[in-house]
Amino acid sequence: MSNVAVDILLGLAVALELACCIGVVAARTTFDRLHYASAGATVPAFLVVAAVLVREHVSSGGLQAIVAGALLFFLYPVLLTATARAARRIDYGDVSALPEEKGR
């Protein structure tokens, strides 16, 4: 039974990751692409961690999966923010809000 659960969790993770990849390809702007890329670091990653925990339980492999998932979840936003700020600086010359963006 646990093999079926692992297969389902990994299948869902792959399907969601493929949807994120399609979103990256289909997106028009750099910031939209970053949005879809960041989605791939959330739910699919947790599904992979869940699959490892179903298979390995809370053993050495399970704890390594938890740590890897936590690092991905907490450090990816830092990388995403740095990338978005660099892209905004390249596109607009500065990271501060444009006059038309200040009213939002």
N, C-alpha and C positions, 0 to 999 in steps of 0.2 A: 504493500500500500504506500509506503514512503517513497518508493521509486516513482510511482504515478504522481504523487504530490510534487516531487522534485522536477519531474518532466513538465508538469503544468506550470509551475513557478518559472522555470527557465524559458518555457515557450512564451509565456506572457512577457517576460523581460525582453526577449528578443523581438517580439512583436512591437512592444512600446519603443524600443530603441530604434527599430526600423522606421516607425512613425516619426520619431524625432529627426532621423536622418533625412527622410523625405521632406520634412518641414524645413530643414537647413537648406536643402537643394532648391525648394520652391520659394523660399523667402526672398523678398526684393532687396532689403537693405541689410547692412552689416548688423545693425542692432536687432532686427528681426531674426537674423541667423543666430546671433548670440542667445536670444530668447529660447529658440528651439534647441540649441546645443545644451543650454543649462537644464532643460527638462530631462535630458538623457542622464543627468547625474543624480536624479532624485528617485522616482518610483522604480525604474528598472534596476538601479543599483540595490535598492532595498529588497527587491524580489530575488536577486541573485544571493544576497546575504541570507534571506529566508530559506532559499533552497539549500544553501550550505548548512544552515542550522538544522534543517530537517534531516539531512544526510548525516552530518557529523555530530549533532547535538552540541552541547556546550563543552567541547573538548578543545584541544589546542587549535585544530583547524577551524572550529566554530568561533573561537575567540579572535583568531587572526582575521576571519571574515568580518566580524563585528568592528574590529579596529580599522580595517581597510574601508568599510562602508562609512564609518564615522568620519574618517579623515577626508574621504571624498565629499561627504555631505557638508562638512564644516570648512574645508579649504577651497572647494570649487567656487563659492561665491566671491572669495578674495581674488582668485584668478579672473573670474568673470568681470568683476568691477574694474580691475586694473586694465583688462583688455578693452572694456567699453570706454574707459577714460582715455586710453591711448587712441582708440578709433575716433572718439569725439574731438580730441586735440588735432588729429590729422585732418578730419573733415571740416572743422570749424575754427581751428587755430586756438581754441581755448576750451576748458571744460565747464565754464560758467554758463548759465542759462541765457538763451537768446531772448531779445525783447518780447517776441511773440510767445515764448514759452513761460514767461514769468506770471502770466495771469491764470495758468492752469492749476 
